[in-house]
């Protein structure tokens, strides 16, 4: 019996070393849960075309889609385990990770100029300095929020100098339309609609301060199922290539999802670059700059090692070979 136990123990140890005893297999996964969002146009094409469903069909894995209304919602869903992959801005992902949300950035679905500071044409607001004492609609924990903080900081102001009204992005636009707020930290496509439909003014823009559209994955999922992360990214690459080859189909998908007219969606897509899907130093630099600005503004604790947090956030091992 002792000899038998010794042999079994040795065999178990050998299998463990080979990663065969505890590593979950793709067959253990019955469903992959992803978000779709109007600020992530590629996700709409991926959802509509069924590329991921086709890739997972032989594995018997189903796909469930959940709408995200903003980075904050996608990150909440990830933190709560409601989804496995979520769309967010790079800086929003950094804030989430610093606050204990165990996520990794594995893909860049777009390089957008999707946020700016917006006002009605009759408010007299022409610069960031004019926001002192004004009511500004913003969605906390999103790129527009971070953009607003950095813009205020650049004008020698802080969040306390303005009166922030916390609303989800669509409600922020509605509040601006109604005159309930004086300005709005906008997000496309609602921001494009405000420009075209209401002649609202983008009074402060800074494309470089938009911190990329990134795909986040739960860190545990990435460790347990790296093959499935690669499958998801490969499907995203199909959707990205299709979107670039068929711009009218991409626009139609956004029109269908948002119920906004063609000119509005065309404006959004004018400022959305889909050519750089791999994550690495470029995204890290943009996210790190935002993180340092937020630390200086007191949003991130002074003791936080922002550079280390960015390094821990971005995972380059799943980078695709870019499709045409």
VOLUMGU-143645 format. One line per field, with one value per residue: residue number from 1; chain; x, y, z of N, C-alpha, C in turn. Coordinates in steps of 0.2 Angstrom, whole numbers. Layout:
! residues N
resi NUM,...
chain A,...
n_X X,...
n_Y Y,...
n_Z Z,...
ca_X X,...
ca_Y Y,...
ca_Z Z,...
c_X X,...
c_Y Y,...
c_Z Z,...
//
This chain:
! residues 324
resi 1,2,3,4,5,6,7,8,9,10,11,12,13,14,15,16,17,18,19,20,21,22,23,24,25,26,27,28,29,30,31,32,33,34,35,36,37,38,39,40,41,42,43,44,45,46,47,48,49,50,51,52,53,54,55,56,57,58,59,60,61,62,63,64,65,66,67,68,69,70,71,72,73,74,75,76,77,78,79,80,81,82,83,84,85,86,87,88,89,90,91,92,93,94,95,96,97,98,99,100,101,102,103,104,105,106,107,108,109,110,111,112,113,114,115,116,117,118,119,120,121,122,123,124,125,126,127,128,129,130,131,132,133,134,135,136,137,138,139,140,141,142,143,144,145,146,147,148,149,150,151,152,153,154,155,156,157,158,159,160,161,162,163,164,165,166,167,168,169,170,171,172,173,174,175,176,177,178,179,180,181,182,183,184,185,186,187,188,189,190,191,192,193,194,195,196,197,198,199,200,201,202,203,204,205,206,207,208,209,210,211,212,213,214,215,216,217,218,219,220,221,222,223,224,225,226,227,228,229,230,231,232,233,234,235,236,237,238,239,240,241,242,243,244,245,246,247,248,249,250,251,252,253,254,255,256,257,258,259,260,261,262,263,264,265,266,267,268,269,270,271,272,273,274,275,276,277,278,279,280,281,282,283,284,285,286,287,288,289,290,291,292,293,294,295,296,297,298,299,300,301,302,303,304,305,306,307,308,309,310,311,312,313,314,315,316,317,318,319,320,321,322,323,324
chain A,A,A,A,A,A,A,A,A,A,A,A,A,A,A,A,A,A,A,A,A,A,A,A,A,A,A,A,A,A,A,A,A,A,A,A,A,A,A,A,A,A,A,A,A,A,A,A,A,A,A,A,A,A,A,A,A,A,A,A,A,A,A,A,A,A,A,A,A,A,A,A,A,A,A,A,A,A,A,A,A,A,A,A,A,A,A,A,A,A,A,A,A,A,A,A,A,A,A,A,A,A,A,A,A,A,A,A,A,A,A,A,A,A,A,A,A,A,A,A,A,A,A,A,A,A,A,A,A,A,A,A,A,A,A,A,A,A,A,A,A,A,A,A,A,A,A,A,A,A,A,A,A,A,A,A,A,A,A,A,A,A,A,A,A,A,A,A,A,A,A,A,A,A,A,A,A,A,A,A,A,A,A,A,A,A,A,A,A,A,A,A,A,A,A,A,A,A,A,A,A,A,A,A,A,A,A,A,A,A,A,A,A,A,A,A,A,A,A,A,A,A,A,A,A,A,A,A,A,A,A,A,A,A,A,A,A,A,A,A,A,A,A,A,A,A,A,A,A,A,A,A,A,A,A,A,A,A,A,A,A,A,A,A,A,A,A,A,A,A,A,A,A,A,A,A,A,A,A,A,A,A,A,A,A,A,A,A,A,A,A,A,A,A,A,A,A,A,A,A,A,A,A,A,A,A,A,A,A,A,A,A,A,A,A,A,A,A,A,A,A,A,A,A
n_X 4,10,19,11,4,15,19,7,7,18,15,4,10,19,9,4,15,15,4,-8,-18,-25,-28,-41,-50,-55,-66,-73,-80,-95,-101,-97,-96,-99,-98,-107,-106,-111,-100,-90,-88,-84,-88,-102,-102,-96,-105,-116,-112,-109,-96,-89,-98,-98,-84,-84,-93,-90,-84,-94,-98,-107,-112,-115,-122,-121,-126,-116,-117,-107,-90,-89,-100,-96,-85,-90,-98,-88,-81,-90,-92,-101,-99,-86,-78,-75,-79,-69,-63,-45,-39,-49,-50,-38,-40,-50,-42,-33,-41,-44,-51,-49,-43,-37,-30,-31,-33,-35,-48,-51,-44,-50,-56,-67,-72,-75,-77,-93,-105,-120,-124,-128,-123,-112,-100,-84,-71,-62,-59,-71,-79,-80,-89,-100,-113,-109,-112,-108,-101,-96,-80,-76,-69,-73,-75,-62,-56,-62,-57,-43,-44,-49,-39,-28,-33,-30,-40,-51,-61,-69,-71,-81,-98,-102,-113,-119,-122,-127,-120,-130,-140,-134,-132,-146,-148,-141,-147,-159,-156,-153,-140,-125,-114,-106,-97,-94,-98,-96,-108,-117,-112,-109,-122,-127,-119,-123,-137,-142,-133,-124,-109,-92,-82,-70,-56,-46,-37,-27,-28,-38,-40,-39,-49,-52,-51,-56,-52,-57,-45,-43,-50,-42,-31,-35,-40,-32,-33,-46,-46,-38,-46,-57,-51,-46,-58,-63,-53,-58,-70,-65,-57,-68,-75,-67,-66,-79,-86,-99,-107,-103,-107,-120,-123,-121,-130,-142,-141,-141,-151,-149,-147,-139,-129,-125,-119,-109,-101,-96,-88,-79,-69,-64,-52,-48,-36,-26,-24,-16,-10,1,17,12,-2,1,8,-1,-11,-4,0,-12,-15,-5,-9,-22,-18,-11,-21,-27,-36,-31,-23,-8,2,1,9,9,15,19,6,1,9,5,-8,-9,-8,2,3,-7,-8,-14,-9,-10,-24,-28
n_Y -6,6,8,9,21,30,29,34,47,52,52,61,73,74,76,88,97,97,104,98,94,104,115,124,118,123,117,117,129,136,147,162,179,195,213,225,241,257,266,258,254,242,232,231,227,214,208,208,201,188,182,178,168,159,154,148,138,124,121,121,132,145,162,177,193,209,225,240,256,265,267,265,257,245,242,240,228,219,219,213,201,199,200,194,200,217,234,248,265,268,275,274,261,259,267,259,247,251,253,241,232,217,217,215,224,220,222,234,242,254,270,284,300,303,311,327,344,351,363,373,384,396,399,407,401,398,394,383,389,396,388,389,388,384,372,356,342,325,308,298,290,288,290,303,310,309,316,329,332,333,344,354,355,359,372,378,375,364,350,354,367,368,363,348,337,321,310,297,295,297,304,315,322,325,333,344,349,352,363,361,359,368,364,349,334,327,312,302,292,302,315,319,319,330,340,341,340,350,361,362,366,361,366,364,354,340,329,320,318,308,292,280,266,252,234,225,211,200,196,183,175,177,170,157,153,156,152,155,168,172,167,176,188,186,185,198,204,200,206,220,221,218,229,240,237,238,251,257,247,247,259,258,248,255,265,258,253,265,272,285,297,296,306,310,298,297,308,304,293,299,303,292,280,264,257,252,239,232,232,241,251,263,265,263,275,285,282,282,295,301,295,301,314,313,309,320,328,323,313,300,291,298,290,279,269,274,271,257,252,254,246,234,233,232,219,211,199,193,200,203,198,211,212,216
n_Z 0,4,-6,-17,-14,-14,-28,-34,-28,-33,-47,-47,-43,-54,-64,-60,-62,-75,-78,-79,-70,-63,-72,-79,-93,-110,-113,-101,-100,-103,-108,-115,-110,-116,-118,-128,-136,-140,-141,-145,-159,-166,-159,-162,-175,-173,-165,-173,-185,-180,-179,-168,-162,-172,-172,-159,-160,-163,-151,-142,-135,-129,-133,-125,-125,-118,-115,-113,-106,-104,-99,-85,-82,-90,-83,-70,-72,-76,-64,-55,-61,-70,-84,-95,-104,-107,-114,-113,-109,-109,-98,-89,-86,-80,-68,-62,-60,-51,-40,-36,-45,-54,-68,-85,-99,-116,-129,-142,-147,-154,-158,-153,-155,-144,-134,-128,-122,-120,-125,-125,-139,-134,-121,-118,-114,-117,-115,-105,-92,-91,-85,-71,-57,-64,-69,-73,-83,-81,-82,-70,-68,-81,-98,-102,-90,-84,-94,-92,-79,-81,-90,-83,-73,-82,-83,-72,-62,-51,-49,-39,-42,-51,-53,-52,-61,-59,-71,-82,-99,-110,-103,-99,-110,-113,-102,-105,-116,-111,-103,-90,-86,-89,-96,-103,-102,-115,-125,-139,-148,-144,-142,-155,-161,-153,-158,-172,-172,-163,-164,-155,-146,-147,-136,-130,-135,-136,-144,-140,-127,-126,-121,-128,-135,-127,-125,-111,-100,-88,-76,-70,-79,-90,-86,-84,-96,-108,-121,-125,-124,-135,-145,-144,-147,-160,-166,-165,-173,-185,-186,-185,-197,-206,-204,-208,-221,-226,-224,-225,-220,-207,-203,-204,-194,-183,-184,-183,-170,-162,-166,-172,-185,-201,-204,-191,-186,-196,-192,-180,-184,-192,-183,-177,-176,-183,-185,-177,-167,-158,-142,-131,-129,-134,-130,-116,-113,-115,-106,-94,-93,-91,-79,-71,-71,-65,-52,-48,-47,-36,-37,-38,-26,-18,-15,-24,-36,-51,-64,-62,-60,-73,-80,-75,-79,-93,-105,-116,-122,-129,-141,-158,-174,-185,-195,-212
ca_X 0,14,22,6,3,21,18,1,9,23,11,0,15,21,4,3,20,13,-2,-14,-23,-29,-29,-47,-50,-60,-73,-76,-83,-101,-103,-93,-100,-96,-102,-107,-107,-111,-94,-86,-92,-82,-92,-108,-101,-94,-111,-121,-110,-108,-90,-87,-102,-95,-78,-85,-98,-87,-82,-101,-98,-112,-110,-120,-120,-123,-125,-113,-118,-101,-84,-90,-104,-93,-80,-94,-100,-82,-79,-95,-92,-107,-96,-79,-74,-79,-76,-69,-57,-39,-38,-55,-47,-32,-43,-53,-37,-30,-46,-45,-54,-44,-44,-31,-31,-28,-34,-37,-53,-51,-41,-55,-58,-74,-74,-74,-82,-98,-110,-125,-121,-130,-121,-106,-94,-79,-65,-62,-59,-77,-83,-80,-96,-105,-115,-106,-114,-102,-102,-90,-76,-76,-64,-75,-74,-55,-54,-64,-53,-37,-45,-49,-32,-25,-35,-29,-46,-52,-68,-73,-73,-87,-103,-103,-119,-117,-127,-125,-119,-136,-144,-130,-134,-152,-148,-138,-152,-165,-154,-152,-133,-122,-109,-107,-91,-98,-96,-99,-111,-122,-109,-110,-129,-128,-116,-127,-144,-143,-128,-120,-102,-87,-78,-63,-55,-39,-37,-21,-31,-43,-35,-40,-54,-48,-55,-53,-54,-56,-38,-44,-52,-36,-26,-38,-43,-29,-35,-52,-45,-35,-52,-61,-47,-46,-65,-63,-50,-62,-75,-62,-56,-74,-78,-63,-67,-86,-88,-106,-110,-101,-111,-127,-124,-121,-137,-147,-140,-142,-157,-147,-146,-132,-124,-122,-114,-103,-96,-92,-83,-73,-64,-63,-47,-48,-30,-20,-27,-11,-8,9,19,8,-7,3,10,-7,-14,1,-1,-19,-15,-2,-13,-27,-14,-9,-28,-30,-41,-28,-19,-1,6,1,14,5,19,18,-1,0,12,1,-14,-8,-5,3,4,-13,-8,-14,-5,-15,-27,-27
ca_Y 0,12,9,11,28,33,30,39,54,55,53,67,78,75,79,95,101,98,109,94,92,110,120,123,118,127,113,119,135,135,153,168,185,201,219,229,248,262,269,253,252,236,227,230,222,208,205,207,196,182,179,174,162,154,152,144,133,117,120,120,137,150,169,181,200,213,232,244,262,269,263,264,251,239,240,237,222,215,218,209,194,198,199,191,205,223,239,254,269,266,278,272,254,260,269,253,242,254,253,234,228,213,217,216,227,215,224,241,242,260,276,288,307,302,315,334,348,353,368,376,390,403,400,411,397,398,391,379,393,398,383,390,390,381,365,352,335,320,301,297,284,287,295,310,312,310,322,335,333,336,350,359,356,364,379,380,373,358,348,358,374,368,360,342,334,315,307,293,299,300,309,321,326,328,338,350,351,355,369,359,360,373,361,342,331,323,305,300,296,307,321,320,321,337,345,341,341,356,366,363,368,358,372,362,347,338,322,316,316,303,287,274,262,246,228,222,205,198,193,176,172,177,165,151,152,160,150,158,176,173,166,182,193,184,187,205,206,199,212,226,220,219,236,244,235,239,257,258,242,249,265,255,245,261,269,253,252,271,276,291,298,294,312,310,293,299,312,299,288,303,304,285,276,257,254,250,235,229,236,241,257,269,265,264,282,289,280,284,303,302,293,305,320,312,309,327,331,320,307,294,292,300,284,275,269,274,267,250,250,254,240,228,233,230,213,211,192,192,205,200,200,215,211,222
ca_Z 0,4,-12,-21,-12,-17,-35,-35,-26,-38,-53,-46,-43,-61,-68,-58,-65,-82,-78,-82,-65,-61,-77,-83,-101,-114,-112,-95,-101,-107,-111,-114,-110,-119,-119,-134,-134,-146,-141,-147,-166,-169,-155,-165,-181,-170,-163,-179,-190,-177,-180,-162,-161,-177,-169,-153,-161,-162,-144,-138,-131,-132,-132,-122,-126,-113,-117,-108,-107,-102,-96,-78,-82,-92,-77,-65,-74,-75,-57,-52,-64,-75,-91,-95,-108,-108,-117,-109,-110,-106,-91,-84,-84,-75,-62,-60,-58,-45,-35,-35,-50,-57,-76,-90,-106,-120,-136,-143,-153,-158,-156,-154,-151,-143,-129,-128,-117,-125,-122,-130,-142,-131,-114,-117,-112,-123,-113,-98,-87,-90,-81,-64,-54,-69,-69,-79,-83,-82,-80,-66,-69,-88,-101,-102,-83,-84,-98,-88,-73,-84,-93,-77,-71,-86,-83,-65,-58,-49,-49,-34,-44,-55,-50,-56,-60,-61,-75,-88,-105,-114,-99,-99,-116,-112,-97,-108,-121,-107,-99,-83,-85,-93,-100,-103,-104,-120,-128,-145,-153,-142,-143,-162,-161,-150,-163,-178,-172,-159,-165,-149,-147,-143,-134,-128,-138,-136,-146,-137,-120,-126,-119,-132,-133,-125,-122,-104,-98,-81,-75,-69,-85,-95,-84,-84,-103,-113,-128,-127,-125,-141,-149,-144,-151,-167,-169,-165,-178,-191,-186,-187,-204,-210,-203,-212,-228,-227,-219,-225,-215,-200,-201,-203,-188,-178,-185,-181,-163,-159,-169,-174,-192,-204,-203,-184,-186,-200,-188,-175,-187,-194,-177,-174,-180,-181,-188,-172,-162,-153,-136,-129,-126,-136,-125,-110,-112,-115,-100,-89,-93,-88,-72,-67,-70,-60,-46,-46,-45,-30,-38,-37,-20,-19,-14,-29,-41,-57,-69,-60,-61,-80,-82,-73,-83,-101,-106,-123,-124,-134,-147,-164,-180,-187,-201,-216
c_X 4,17,17,5,9,20,13,3,14,20,7,4,17,16,3,8,18,7,-8,-19,-27,-31,-36,-46,-56,-67,-77,-81,-89,-104,-98,-97,-96,-101,-102,-109,-107,-104,-88,-89,-90,-86,-99,-107,-100,-101,-116,-119,-109,-102,-88,-91,-100,-89,-79,-90,-96,-85,-89,-101,-103,-109,-116,-118,-124,-122,-122,-115,-113,-96,-86,-95,-100,-88,-84,-96,-94,-80,-84,-96,-98,-105,-89,-75,-78,-75,-75,-63,-51,-38,-43,-53,-42,-35,-46,-48,-34,-35,-48,-49,-49,-45,-37,-34,-27,-29,-36,-42,-54,-46,-46,-53,-65,-76,-71,-78,-87,-103,-115,-122,-123,-128,-116,-100,-90,-73,-66,-63,-66,-82,-83,-87,-102,-107,-113,-109,-108,-104,-95,-86,-75,-71,-67,-74,-67,-53,-56,-59,-46,-38,-45,-43,-28,-26,-34,-35,-46,-59,-72,-75,-79,-92,-105,-110,-118,-123,-124,-124,-125,-140,-140,-131,-141,-152,-146,-143,-158,-163,-153,-145,-130,-117,-110,-100,-94,-94,-100,-103,-116,-119,-110,-117,-130,-125,-121,-134,-146,-138,-124,-112,-97,-81,-71,-62,-47,-38,-32,-23,-36,-39,-37,-46,-51,-53,-52,-56,-53,-49,-39,-46,-46,-31,-28,-39,-39,-31,-41,-51,-42,-41,-56,-57,-47,-53,-66,-59,-54,-67,-71,-60,-62,-76,-74,-64,-74,-88,-95,-109,-109,-106,-118,-128,-124,-128,-142,-147,-142,-148,-155,-146,-139,-127,-121,-117,-108,-98,-93,-87,-78,-68,-63,-58,-47,-42,-25,-23,-22,-10,-1,11,15,2,-5,5,4,-11,-10,0,-7,-19,-11,-6,-19,-24,-13,-16,-31,-35,-38,-23,-11,3,6,6,11,9,18,11,-2,3,8,-6,-14,-5,-4,3,-2,-13,-9,-9,-10,-18,-27,-32
c_Y 6,13,12,19,32,35,35,46,57,56,60,73,80,79,87,99,102,102,105,93,98,115,119,122,122,124,114,125,134,141,158,174,191,207,221,236,252,266,264,250,245,230,226,226,215,204,203,201,189,178,175,168,157,150,147,138,126,116,119,126,143,157,173,188,204,221,236,251,267,264,261,258,245,237,237,230,217,213,213,202,193,197,196,197,211,229,245,259,267,268,276,265,255,262,263,248,245,253,246,230,224,212,217,219,222,217,231,241,248,265,282,295,307,307,322,338,351,358,370,382,397,404,405,408,396,395,387,383,396,394,384,392,387,374,361,344,330,313,299,290,283,291,302,313,314,316,329,337,336,343,356,360,360,371,382,379,366,356,352,365,374,364,354,339,327,311,302,297,302,305,315,326,329,333,345,353,355,362,367,359,365,370,353,339,325,316,304,293,302,314,323,323,328,342,346,343,348,362,367,363,364,363,370,355,346,330,317,314,311,296,280,270,255,240,225,215,204,194,186,172,171,171,158,149,156,159,154,166,177,172,173,188,192,186,194,208,205,204,219,226,221,226,241,243,237,245,258,253,244,255,262,252,250,264,264,253,259,274,283,292,297,300,312,304,294,303,308,295,292,303,297,281,269,254,251,246,232,234,236,248,263,270,266,271,286,288,282,292,305,301,298,312,319,311,316,331,328,315,300,295,294,295,279,275,268,270,260,248,250,247,233,227,230,224,212,204,190,196,201,202,204,212,217,227
c_Z 0,-2,-17,-20,-15,-24,-37,-34,-31,-45,-53,-46,-50,-65,-67,-61,-72,-83,-80,-76,-63,-66,-80,-90,-104,-113,-106,-95,-106,-111,-110,-115,-111,-118,-126,-132,-140,-146,-143,-154,-168,-165,-158,-171,-178,-168,-169,-184,-187,-178,-174,-161,-166,-174,-163,-154,-160,-155,-139,-134,-133,-130,-130,-122,-121,-115,-111,-110,-106,-99,-89,-78,-84,-86,-71,-66,-74,-68,-53,-56,-69,-82,-90,-99,-108,-111,-113,-112,-106,-99,-86,-82,-79,-68,-58,-57,-51,-39,-34,-40,-54,-64,-79,-96,-111,-128,-137,-149,-157,-154,-158,-152,-150,-137,-130,-123,-122,-121,-127,-133,-138,-123,-113,-115,-118,-121,-106,-92,-85,-86,-73,-62,-58,-67,-75,-78,-84,-79,-76,-68,-77,-91,-101,-95,-82,-88,-95,-83,-76,-87,-88,-74,-75,-86,-76,-60,-56,-50,-44,-36,-49,-51,-54,-55,-63,-64,-80,-94,-108,-109,-98,-105,-116,-107,-100,-113,-117,-103,-92,-81,-90,-98,-99,-105,-108,-122,-134,-144,-151,-143,-151,-164,-159,-155,-169,-177,-168,-160,-159,-150,-143,-142,-132,-131,-137,-137,-142,-130,-120,-126,-122,-130,-132,-123,-116,-103,-91,-80,-74,-75,-90,-93,-85,-91,-108,-120,-130,-128,-132,-146,-150,-148,-158,-170,-170,-171,-185,-191,-188,-194,-208,-210,-207,-220,-230,-223,-219,-220,-208,-198,-200,-197,-182,-178,-182,-173,-159,-161,-171,-182,-195,-203,-196,-184,-190,-196,-183,-178,-190,-189,-174,-179,-178,-184,-183,-166,-157,-148,-134,-127,-128,-131,-118,-108,-111,-108,-94,-88,-90,-81,-68,-66,-65,-53,-43,-44,-39,-31,-37,-31,-22,-19,-19,-34,-48,-63,-68,-62,-68,-82,-80,-76,-90,-101,-114,-126,-129,-140,-153,-169,-184,-194,-205,-214
//
